[in-house]
Structure formats: C-alpha cells, structure tokens
Amino acid sequence: MADVQSTPHSPPAPTPESAAAPSSSAHNNDEALARAKALRQSYLPTRPYVPICPYGTRSSCPSSLACPEVHFQRALRPHTEPALGDCSYLNTCHRMDSCRYVHWVLEDPGKQVGEGVGKTREREVRREDEETLPPQWINADLRSLDVSMLGKFEVVVADPPWAIHQELPYGTLTDDEMMRMPLGSMQDEGGLLFLWVTGRAMELGRDCLAAWGYERIDELVWVKTNQLQGLIRTGRTGHWLNHSKEHCIVAVRKSSTDPNAEPRLPSWFNKGLDTQVILAEVRETSRKPDELYDMVERILGGRGRKVELFGRTHNLRKGWMTIGNQFGSSDQVFEQDIVANFAAKYPERGMKLLDPKTLKPKV
C-alpha cells in the first residue's frame, strides 16, 4: 500500500489510533446532548402537541370518532347567523359576544376520541415534584408594593402594560412609571429576566433594563399563528406594518456593587436547551404562549424561585408566584416569610398563611 503524503492542500491522514479515539470535544458534545434530552423528557411541554386532522371536522373525517386527532367544531351562540358564513378573524375576533358570523373552536385534545368523547386521553405530563407548591398570587399595584417582602427570585417574567398609544382593554403605565419599577431589587446577580416588549417599547425596554441594573443577553421571538396554524395577518396591531410577532428580551441581573463587572449566571442553570423562536397560537388578549414557562422550568431544572409580574388568572401556574392588580381582594400564599412580612408592613390586608394541601388557612 502506497504511503499517504500530506500536501499544503490536504491535512495529514490520521493514524488508526487517532481515528479510532473520539475527540474530547465530541465526547463532551455527546454528554451535553444526552443531558439535554434527559431534561426535556423530565420537563415535557404543558400543552403536548396533538395534530389537527387534515379533514377539519369530524363530519368530514372518514374515521369520525375513531380518529385520534383533534377536529374543529362550530361555536354557535344565540346571536350567530350561520347563513352569513365564517368570521374572517376566526377565534381572534374581539366581538365574539356580538359577532353574528360563525366561529370555530378546537376539540379538547385531552379527550379520548377513539373510545368516545367522554373519556380522558392518556398522555404524558411533565414530571412534578411532590414539594412543588400550588399557584401563588398576590393582588397588588406594583408601583407601590414593597417587593423586598417577597425575597429573591432566580427568574422574573414580566409582561408590562406598556403605553403603546392605542386603545386597550386595560390600563397602562407611563414610560416614567416603567423606569421606576423595582425589578432589580427582586433578583441577585445572575438572575434572569424575561421582559415582553411591544413594537414601540422595544427601545424603551432596553432603557428600562439599564435603569433596573440588567444586561441584555438574548431575545425571544413569538411568531403568532391562528387556529388554522397560519400566520396572523389580521392587521390588529402595528402602526405601519401588520404585527405577526412579539419580542421577549432576555436579560441578566448585574452586580449591585460593581455594575461594570461581567454578570455571572449560576452554574446550575441549564443553557442551550431551547431556541430563540416560539411558534404558538394567539389566545386571549395579551396572553403569552405557555412555551415560555416550559422553557424557564427547563432552565431551572426544578430549582429556584419564579415570579411573574403584571399577571392575571390565566398566568397562574404551579410552582410560580404571580403578582398583578386583577386578582380581587384575596391572595393565595403558602410561604410563611411572605405572610409574616405582609402582616408587619400591611396589617390591614389580613393576609393569611394557607395550607398547600387544603388551600385553607393554617390553624
């Protein structure tokens, strides 16, 4: 066998020993991939993927009740006039209570359709730690709440009511009020902030990060789809172009003693598991995709505290604290330190420590 000569244009041929031995970088990549797969298996999506039947409705589907996929069904109301046909806004219509056109909804993917619509489908659910607390919430105006009573959080998610100079079904905060928000005091160095920003607030959001003591490290994009899994093209938002996406800035809390130092993430954070793009359906006004929460829980791997600011009832999640001003007069808190702090600072609220098993006040 002729010798293999190396040339300036070709690297030397590897020896049998070097060819057989995997490189340390390849070994590390394999380990990282295996670890990422294990984490994903442990923290499965809250809403498992269930395909939509290509026939659309059960009446059109040859398999009918035996089809395991989900189908569309009419959402007929007393004021609906079927002769008018389908509403062009599908399930994103803002006038569902008065719109006379036909709207469609998807069947509940949690129903077992193969044996009749009444039985529950067996599906994989995310593994839950037995010690994970039920959803906690505090009804409060964040402009005046002393957030130091809540302790520190590894992750903060915030969907502020930015003043976007459009008519909205909820109150908004001025730019100055946003700049004065006490988000930075809720996290130690290395804490992650996921900040939803609108088109006009994209630059303001970055200014807020600087005022709060954060450094931008990445950005998520939510590509909005309608119930047919097509791109949203209704033109409901956007002054110049139709907005079919939203942005979420990912930032890390900088050192409070040395703002010029490079921020350090905790070593136990799981990085590199998810992508920058979320493709998800639009639901209620201002409701964000559940995929973000799943991403946060994979990053934390079952550790750390999580809080969402400016939340509503649809944001409540097991293992999370949610703070907003639309929860009525009652709070739901299971952490003794928080209840004690509120009793000392705001005794008029009468916050009670609840039992996470019974959801009733502890005796």
C-alpha positions in Angstrom: 0.0 0.0 0.0 1.4 3.4 -1.0 2.3 6.0 1.6 -0.2 8.8 2.0 1.7 12.1 1.6 0.5 15.3 3.1 0.3 18.4 0.9 -0.4 22.1 1.7 -4.0 21.5 0.5 -4.8 18.3 2.5 -4.3 17.5 6.2 -2.2 14.5 7.2 -4.2 11.3 7.3 -5.0 10.2 10.8 -3.3 7.2 12.3 -5.5 4.2 13.1 -5.2 5.0 16.8 -6.2 8.7 16.4 -9.0 7.8 14.0 -10.5 5.3 16.5 -10.3 7.5 19.5 -13.1 10.1 19.7 -12.0 13.6 20.5 -12.7 15.1 23.9 -14.9 17.8 22.4 -17.0 15.2 20.6 -17.4 13.3 23.8 -18.4 16.4 25.7 -21.0 17.2 22.9 -22.5 13.7 23.3 -22.7 14.2 27.0 -24.3 17.6 26.6 -26.8 16.2 24.1 -27.8 13.3 26.3 -28.2 15.6 29.3 -30.4 18.0 27.2 -32.6 15.1 26.1 -33.0 13.8 29.7 -34.0 17.3 30.8 -36.5 17.7 28.1 -38.0 14.3 28.9 -38.3 15.4 32.6 -39.9 18.7 31.8 -42.3 18.0 28.9 -44.5 20.8 27.4 -47.5 21.8 29.4 -49.6 21.5 26.2 -48.5 18.3 24.4 -48.5 18.5 20.7 -51.6 16.9 19.2 -52.0 17.2 15.4 -55.1 18.7 13.8 -56.9 16.3 11.4 -56.5 17.4 7.8 -60.2 16.8 7.2 -61.0 19.6 9.6 -64.3 18.4 11.1 -65.5 15.0 12.3 -68.3 15.0 9.8 -65.8 15.3 7.0 -63.3 12.8 8.5 -63.6 9.2 7.2 -62.6 7.8 10.6 -65.1 10.0 12.5 -65.0 9.1 16.3 -62.1 6.7 15.8 -59.8 9.4 14.6 -57.2 10.2 17.4 -56.5 13.7 16.1 -58.4 16.9 17.1 -61.1 18.5 14.9 -62.8 21.8 14.6 -66.4 22.3 15.7 -68.8 25.2 15.4 -69.2 27.6 18.3 -72.8 28.6 17.8 -74.3 31.2 20.0 -77.9 32.6 20.2 -76.9 35.6 18.1 -75.0 33.5 15.4 -76.4 33.6 11.9 -74.9 30.5 10.1 -76.1 31.8 6.7 -73.6 34.6 7.0 -70.7 32.2 6.8 -67.4 32.1 8.8 -65.9 35.1 10.6 -62.6 36.1 8.9 -61.0 36.7 12.3 -61.5 33.1 13.3 -61.1 32.7 17.1 -59.3 36.0 17.5 -62.5 38.0 16.9 -62.8 40.8 19.5 -66.6 40.8 19.2 -67.4 37.2 19.9 -70.3 38.2 22.2 -72.0 40.1 19.4 -70.4 38.9 16.1 -73.1 37.2 14.0 -70.6 35.2 11.9 -69.7 31.6 12.6 -66.7 30.9 14.8 -64.9 27.6 15.2 -63.1 26.0 18.2 -60.9 23.0 18.5 -62.0 19.9 20.5 -60.3 19.4 23.8 -57.1 17.5 22.9 -57.3 15.9 26.4 -60.4 13.9 25.4 -60.1 10.3 24.3 -61.9 10.4 20.9 -61.1 6.9 19.9 -63.5 5.4 22.5 -66.0 8.3 22.7 -65.6 11.9 23.5 -66.3 11.5 27.2 -63.1 9.6 28.3 -59.8 11.1 29.2 -56.8 10.6 26.8 -53.8 9.0 28.4 -51.0 11.4 27.7 -47.6 12.2 29.0 -47.4 15.1 31.5 -44.5 16.9 32.9 -43.0 15.3 36.0 -44.0 17.3 39.1 -42.0 17.5 42.3 -44.3 16.5 45.2 -43.0 19.5 47.1 -43.9 22.0 44.3 -46.4 24.5 45.7 -49.7 25.2 44.1 -50.0 28.6 42.3 -49.5 31.6 44.5 -50.7 35.0 43.8 -50.8 38.5 45.4 -53.2 41.2 44.3 -51.2 44.4 44.3 -50.2 47.5 42.4 -46.5 47.0 41.6 -46.0 50.8 41.5 -46.5 50.9 45.3 -45.7 47.4 46.5 -42.6 46.9 48.6 -41.2 43.9 46.7 -38.5 43.4 49.3 -41.0 41.4 51.3 -41.1 38.7 48.7 -37.5 37.7 48.8 -35.3 37.0 45.8 -36.2 35.1 42.6 -34.0 33.3 40.1 -36.3 34.1 37.3 -38.7 37.1 36.7 -41.1 37.1 33.8 -42.8 40.5 33.1 -45.4 41.5 30.6 -45.9 45.2 31.4 -48.9 47.2 30.3 -46.7 49.5 28.0 -48.3 52.7 26.8 -48.4 51.9 23.1 -50.7 54.8 22.1 -53.6 52.6 21.1 -56.9 51.8 22.7 -56.5 48.9 25.0 -58.9 46.9 27.3 -56.7 47.6 30.3 -54.8 50.4 32.0 -51.3 51.2 31.0 -48.2 52.7 32.7 -46.3 55.7 31.6 -42.7 55.5 30.5 -41.5 57.1 33.7 -43.5 54.7 35.8 -42.0 51.8 34.0 -38.5 53.2 34.5 -39.2 53.4 38.3 -40.3 49.7 38.6 -38.3 47.9 41.3 -37.5 44.8 39.3 -33.8 44.9 40.0 -34.3 44.6 43.8 -36.1 41.3 43.2 -33.0 39.4 42.0 -29.4 38.9 43.0 -26.6 38.9 40.4 -27.1 36.3 37.7 -30.9 36.2 37.9 -32.7 36.0 34.6 -35.4 38.5 33.4 -37.8 37.7 30.6 -39.3 41.0 29.5 -42.1 41.2 26.9 -41.9 44.3 24.8 -44.2 45.7 22.1 -43.1 47.5 18.9 -42.9 50.9 20.4 -41.4 49.7 23.7 -38.5 47.8 22.2 -36.1 50.7 22.7 -37.8 51.8 26.0 -37.4 48.2 27.3 -33.7 48.4 26.8 -33.6 51.8 28.6 -35.5 50.1 31.5 -33.0 47.3 31.6 -30.2 49.8 32.2 -32.2 51.6 34.9 -33.0 48.4 36.7 -29.5 47.1 36.5 -29.7 44.4 33.8 -27.7 43.5 30.7 -29.4 42.1 27.7 -28.1 38.7 26.7 -30.6 37.4 24.2 -34.1 37.8 22.7 -37.0 35.5 22.0 -39.4 36.0 19.1 -43.0 34.7 19.4 -44.4 34.1 15.8 -48.2 34.2 16.2 -50.4 31.7 14.4 -54.2 31.5 14.2 -56.2 28.4 14.9 -55.5 27.1 11.4 -51.8 27.2 12.2 -51.4 30.0 9.7 -49.5 33.3 10.2 -51.7 36.0 11.9 -52.5 38.6 9.2 -55.4 40.5 10.6 -53.6 43.8 11.0 -55.0 44.3 14.5 -51.7 45.7 15.8 -48.9 47.8 14.3 -49.0 51.4 13.1 -47.1 50.8 9.9 -46.8 47.0 9.3 -49.1 44.2 10.4 -47.6 42.7 13.6 -47.4 38.9 13.4 -44.8 38.5 16.2 -43.8 39.7 19.6 -40.4 40.0 21.3 -39.2 39.0 24.7 -35.9 40.4 25.9 -33.8 38.0 28.0 -31.5 39.9 30.4 -29.3 39.0 33.4 -29.1 40.9 36.6 -25.7 42.7 37.0 -23.8 43.1 40.2 -25.2 45.7 42.5 -21.8 46.5 43.9 -19.8 46.6 40.6 -22.2 47.5 37.7 -19.2 47.3 35.3 -18.4 43.7 36.1 -19.4 40.9 33.7 -22.7 39.4 35.0 -22.4 35.8 36.1 -25.1 33.2 35.7 -25.5 30.5 38.3 -23.5 27.4 37.3 -26.6 25.2 37.7 -28.6 27.0 35.1 -29.3 24.7 32.1 -28.2 26.6 29.0 -28.6 25.8 25.3 -31.8 23.7 25.6 -34.2 25.9 23.6 -34.2 28.1 20.6 -35.0 31.8 20.2 -38.2 31.2 18.3 -41.6 30.2 19.7 -44.3 29.3 17.2 -47.6 29.4 19.0 -51.3 30.2 18.7 -52.8 33.5 19.7 -55.3 33.2 22.6 -56.9 35.8 24.8 -55.8 39.5 24.6 -52.2 39.9 25.9 -52.0 36.2 26.9 -48.5 34.8 26.1 -47.6 31.3 25.0 -47.2 28.6 27.6 -43.9 27.5 25.9 -42.1 30.3 27.7 -42.9 28.9 31.1 -41.8 25.4 30.0 -38.5 27.0 28.8 -38.0 28.7 32.2 -38.6 25.4 34.1 -36.1 23.5 31.9 -33.5 26.3 32.6 -34.0 25.9 36.3 -34.3 22.1 36.3 -36.7 22.0 39.2 -34.8 24.5 41.4 -35.1 28.2 42.1 -38.0 30.6 42.6 -40.1 32.0 39.8 -42.3 35.1 39.7 -44.5 36.7 37.0 -45.3 40.4 37.2 -48.4 42.1 35.8 -50.1 38.7 35.7 -53.7 37.7 35.5 -55.7 34.5 36.3 -54.5 32.8 33.1 -50.9 33.2 34.2 -51.3 31.2 37.4 -49.1 28.1 37.4 -47.9 25.5 39.9 -44.6 26.5 41.4 -44.9 30.1 40.4 -45.7 33.4 42.3 -47.9 35.8 40.2 -48.4 39.4 41.1 -51.0 41.7 39.5 -53.9 44.0 40.2 -56.7 41.9 38.8 -57.0 39.1 41.4 -59.6 40.7 43.6 -59.4 41.1 47.4 -57.9 37.6 48.2 -54.3 36.4 48.0 -53.1 32.8 47.9 -49.7 32.5 49.6 -48.1 29.4 51.2 -44.7 30.9 52.2 -44.6 31.8 55.9 -41.9 34.5 55.5 -44.0 36.4 52.9 -47.1 36.3 55.1 -45.2 37.5 58.1 -43.6 40.4 56.1 -47.1 41.5 54.9 -48.5 41.3 58.4 -45.8 43.6 59.6 -45.9 46.0 56.6 -49.6 45.9 55.6 -51.6 44.6 58.5 -54.8 45.9 57.0 -54.6 43.4 54.3 -55.1 40.5 56.7 -53.1 38.1 54.5 -53.3 34.5 55.8 -50.9 31.6 55.5 -52.6 28.9 53.6 -52.1 25.1 53.7 -50.9 24.0 50.2 -52.9 20.7 50.6 -56.2 22.1 51.7 -55.9 25.7 50.3 -57.4 26.8 53.6 -55.8 29.0 56.4 -53.4 27.1 58.6 -54.5 26.9 62.2 
